[in-house]
Amino acid sequence: MNLAEGVTVQEFEPVDKAIEDGHVSKQPGFISRQAAFADGKWAVVVNWESAEAAQASMDSFASAPAAEEFMSMIDASTMSMTRYDLAR
C-alpha cells in the first residue's frame, strides 16, 4: 500500500506499531508481523497459525475501530491483502 499524500514514514511508523500491538497481535492465531517501506510504499507480512485465522483477520481489519487512524494515513485504493502459503 502507499501512504496517503503528505504522510511521512516517521508519522506512520508509530501508528503501524499501534495497530500491531493493539489489534493484529491480539487476533486468534497470530504468530508474528513485519513491516517494511520503500519510496512511500508500505508492506506488511503477518504470519498466522492457519489460513482460517489469516482470513478472519483480513476480513475484519479495515472496519476494526483500532484501524481507523491507520486507514486514514494510507491510500486505501492501493491497499491489497493477499494470503500466501509458505513454500518449503
C-alpha positions as CSV (number, residue, x, y, z in Angstrom):
1,M,0.0,0.0,0.0
2,N,1.0,3.6,-0.4
3,L,1.0,6.1,2.3
4,A,-1.5,8.9,1.9
5,E,-0.3,12.1,0.3
6,G,1.7,14.2,2.8
7,V,2.1,11.3,5.3
8,T,5.7,10.6,6.2
9,V,7.2,7.3,7.2
10,Q,8.1,8.9,10.5
11,E,4.5,9.8,11.2
12,F,3.2,6.4,10.1
13,E,5.6,4.1,11.9
14,P,4.1,4.6,15.4
15,V,0.5,4.2,14.0
16,D,1.6,1.0,12.3
17,K,3.1,-0.2,15.5
18,A,0.0,0.7,17.5
19,I,-2.2,-1.3,15.1
20,E,0.1,-4.3,15.6
21,D,0.1,-4.0,19.4
22,G,-3.5,-3.1,19.9
23,H,-5.3,-5.2,17.3
24,V,-3.4,-7.5,14.9
25,S,-1.3,-9.3,17.6
26,K,-4.5,-9.9,19.6
27,Q,-6.3,-11.8,16.8
28,P,-6.7,-15.6,17.2
29,G,-3.9,-17.5,15.5
30,F,-1.4,-14.6,15.3
31,I,2.2,-15.6,15.2
32,S,4.2,-12.5,14.0
33,R,4.1,-9.4,11.9
34,Q,6.8,-7.5,10.0
35,A,6.5,-4.1,8.2
36,A,8.8,-2.6,5.6
37,F,8.8,0.5,3.5
38,A,10.5,2.0,0.4
39,D,9.6,5.1,-1.7
40,G,6.3,5.8,0.1
41,K,5.1,2.2,-0.2
42,W,4.5,0.1,2.9
43,A,4.4,-3.7,3.0
44,V,3.3,-5.9,5.9
45,V,3.8,-9.6,6.3
46,V,1.8,-11.3,9.0
47,N,2.2,-15.0,9.9
48,W,-0.8,-17.0,11.2
49,E,-1.3,-20.4,12.6
50,S,-3.9,-21.2,9.9
51,A,-5.4,-19.9,6.7
52,E,-8.7,-19.5,8.5
53,A,-7.1,-17.3,11.2
54,A,-5.4,-15.2,8.4
55,Q,-8.7,-14.8,6.5
56,A,-10.7,-13.9,9.6
57,S,-8.2,-11.1,10.4
58,M,-8.2,-9.9,6.8
59,D,-12.0,-9.8,6.8
60,S,-12.2,-7.7,9.9
61,F,-9.2,-5.4,9.7
62,A,-10.4,-2.4,7.7
63,S,-13.5,-2.0,9.8
64,A,-11.8,-2.6,13.2
65,P,-12.0,0.5,15.4
66,A,-8.3,0.2,16.2
67,A,-7.6,0.5,12.4
68,E,-9.3,3.9,12.0
69,E,-6.1,6.0,12.3
70,F,-4.1,3.5,10.3
71,M,-6.6,3.6,7.4
72,S,-6.7,7.4,7.4
73,M,-2.9,7.5,6.8
74,I,-2.8,5.3,3.8
75,D,-4.1,5.5,0.2
76,A,-6.8,2.8,0.7
77,S,-7.1,2.3,-3.1
78,T,-3.6,0.9,-3.0
79,M,-4.1,-1.5,-0.1
80,S,-4.2,-5.1,-1.1
81,M,-4.4,-8.1,1.3
82,T,-3.4,-11.4,-0.1
83,R,-3.0,-14.7,1.6
84,Y,0.0,-16.9,0.7
85,D,1.0,-20.4,1.7
86,L,4.6,-20.8,2.8
87,A,6.9,-22.6,0.4
88,R,9.1,-25.1,2.0
